[in-house]
């Protein structure tokens, strides 16, 4: 037998790495189908389950950086480019035929889902803090979650606020707030902030909304109108390098609240830990709404079901389970401001 050349050995190692990556990508897509899309988006459940079994697309995904392989990003880019999202066979053919364009978009874009519905969960904590508030959102996208005082809410039979959008949330374990918070200053920090006055930016936000969710599209348009009427301060920057300077710009006499929703999972673990340490040292409060493994909360009860949930936490203390779009909150922790 002829000895294997160095080049062929390198090719073999690359194939092994791609195979291992494909296996982990397949597991991630299968989990997304089962825990996140099931019961929420039948189209994405079918697509994710099909990708998990599709060796050709898995191999293509394995050529991307690990942080650029997630289902929401792939599906959002395909829809942004005009591809199909309701038929696995059509999706496969489109993705394979248009992979260079898809990969190019996936490398430069991020899942900047700017879901204003998450304000319904954030409001439960924001309303308990000393008023007025100065808000900073880390990973703000277009800043639509910086307007919790401008939206209307419906917590079951309890209505709060007027106008549009109306954010509906099923909440258990805590009483809904009696009044909206008072926000006197709002700012966002993002590596690539989006502008709701730019049609291309709004088109990307629209592509990130799951196919069967026309109510979220209507909500996006209504929230974008609120933001466009009074655009927030959006700063292009890094959560570690640039947050302290932005926090220093908050007005005196207002309670500073630094918050983020479904953002830190995109940040490498060492930088996550450094961010958590830094934000605790800032004056004011830290409100987080991320997946339970991201900040390693201890002592949280089991989630209400097998669906995907975030943990709402204040100063690192877990308070509630929250569905990804803010549509459901199960409170289990202390209520801020109460003994």
Secondary structure, DSSP 4 states (H G I P E B T S, - for coil): -PPPPHHHHHHHHHHHHHHHHHHHHHHHHHHIIIIIITTT-HHHHHHHHHHHT-HHHHHHHTTS-GGG--HHHHHHHHHHTT--SS-HHHHHHHHHHTHHHHHHHHHH-------GGGHHHHHHHHTTSPSSEEEEEET-TT-GGG-TTTSEEEETTEEE--SSPEEE-EEESSPPPSS---EEEEEEEETT---TTSHHHHHHHHHTS-TT-HHHHHHHHHHHHHHHHT--EEEE--TTTTHHHHHTTSPTTSEEEEEEES-GGGS-HHHHHHHHHHHHHSSSEEEEEEETTTTT-SSPPPPSSSS-EEEEEETTEEEEEEETTSSEEEE-SPPTT--
